Amino acid sequence: MARAGLGYNAEVSESSKHCVAKFIDTGSAETHRLYLARRTVLEMLKDRGYSVEQSEIDMSLAEFRTRFGEVASQDLLHRLRFSVPCISCPSEKNLGHFKGVVASDKSVFSPRFRNATGRPPPLDLNLVPELASRIKEVPVDPCFALMLAFEQPLSSIPLKGFSFLNSKVLSRAYYESSKPGRSTQSENWVLHSTAEYAENVIAQKGLQKLPAATLDKIAEELFQEFQNTGFSIPRPFFKRAHRWYWDVVWSKPEHPGDITDRFEGIHFSVVLEDEDQVELSFKKTYNPSLNKNGLRLNVDKRYIYSLRGISGFYSYSIFEHLEEHPAIVLYQGRIVFRLQDELFRYMAVSDDRQRSMPTAEDRKRGQPLHYPEAVLLTNPSNTFLKEEADDKYQCS
């Protein structure tokens, strides 16, 4: 049994001081998914001018289960059907009930969803076995999507969406903030890659959950193609898919070679809750039948939050290797915070170890030194740092 921990100073929201246990759902996961799907459909219909009672949208999960049942079944699916009139188009006739569901992403019911995420598919085809074989025949075009958030409106773009005719990278761009009910705090755009681009990435990396470095590279390539449209597009303040994570570097004794595994917890529980603090657990259990190449450890990530007004949180992880587990060589475990360059440019390790930090762009423009982590800052955005040698590990 191994234990690793790290304290980190961050603001704790006021909501963290409330009871967490009441938010734990002990009911059926399938009925929870159906509840969320129904609420989303109702919200979409109301946004598009259909007559939907707000009480239907605000229905709680407990009320949903009381009304429709605790167990997902064909009968429950039948009772979920509904019909609403269109307020903004009263001359159009009611189209009646629909017996089909359109899913734009086949992976939401594909067994490969587990390989890519470690979680079961959101849609369980066992509920509709007659469709399972037919759905497998539906062709799929892969696509990467990128969310961008800008502090100021992109006034140079006079459109709310457009397609790319001759790009091998991007197929479409959408002005997400133009949709009803979206936040006006920032201007958000969604970019979709071409199927050709996505297929090339999958051919190189395989159909699996991609590491953060690969996702960052994809995000930058999609964004650069967006800038190549000729519109005046500044750097966004949000572009990345993953902000922070735990990971370990390990190898198989029978096949030496570094493997990086970002172990994500699947089972959530509240370990401790009293008037002083709350401790949360996110567990992932090793199961060779589901992923024979996965991390050969049971992992329990813990987060402790103070309820006494003390800012920050403490995090540690428990690694458990049982006797029946295959052998493993564990090199390191770490917690990584991927901070936004625009917001975090100053580092304080201790009272006497503080400094301004170079940006990732500063390092790219720098001169590489004798090993990849070290560069000479030749043209940094902060001229105070010019001619300094920057090593990503120098303050560890």
Salt bridges, closest charged atoms under 4 A:
GLU14 OE1 - LYS17 NZ 3.52
ASP25 OD2 - HIS32 ND1 2.96
ASP25 OD1 - ARG65 NH1 2.92
GLU30 OE2 - ARG33 NH1 2.74
GLU56 OE1 - ARG38 NH2 2.39
GLU56 OE2 - ARG67 NH1 3.08
ASP75 OD2 - ARG79 NE 2.95
GLU176 OE1 - LYS179 NZ 3.21
GLU176 OE2 - ARG182 NE 3.09
ASP216 OD2 - ARG338 NH2 1.90
GLU220 OE2 - ARG235 NH1 3.06
GLU220 OE1 - LYS239 NZ 3.03
GLU221 OE2 - LYS217 NZ 2.59
ASP247 OD1 - ARG334 NE 2.75
GLU254 OE2 - ARG296 NH2 2.67
GLU264 OE1 - ARG119 NH2 3.40
GLU264 OE2 - LYS209 NZ 2.17
GLU275 OE2 - ARG308 NH2 3.46
ASP276 OD1 - ARG308 NE 2.71
GLU279 OE2 - ARG302 NH1 2.97
ASP300 OD2 - ARG302 NE 2.84
ASP341 OD2 - ARG240 NH2 3.93
GLU361 OE2 - LYS364 NZ 3.72
ASP362 OD1 - ARG365 NH2 2.79
GLU388 OE1 - ARG355 NH2 3.15
ASP390 OD2 - ARG363 NH1 2.46
